[in-house]
Amino acid sequence: MEEDPDTYRILKLRAEILELGSAIRQLQREGLDDAAAQLLIARKRAQLDQLVKTGSAGSGLNITDIRRS
């Protein structure tokens, strides 16, 4: 069975967002500046929203909202 390219991109973006969220929490715990990571996570979320809104992968994949993970 061949994976839909959009499905792969969505799953990859979700993983990147979760990883960035973890990095942001670690930076905050250590009292360091997390502005660059916050900007990057906002961009990744926008990319994810755009992919989901196009609808090509949304029909076969259950996407949960991970905005504040």
Steps between C-alpha positions, in 0.01 A plus 500: 500500500642835395489797741339824388773771488275745686434245773874454543554879516225537759644227718849648465378849592314364803818329620704818445244707692506258793880508503505881489247514783729285709799721415305813593403355836862408568621850406236653727599273791862611459401866478630539145356696209250293303393764245661329200344165591160669554521657153598170341217310670251765383623455143474121524145528637407728208643246256304223669178704489552566129558133422194393696283770338593386150304188586696254292630314805229600745256241373709197592685619807366593840683822587475618858555860597849534651509877526600509867683169544 
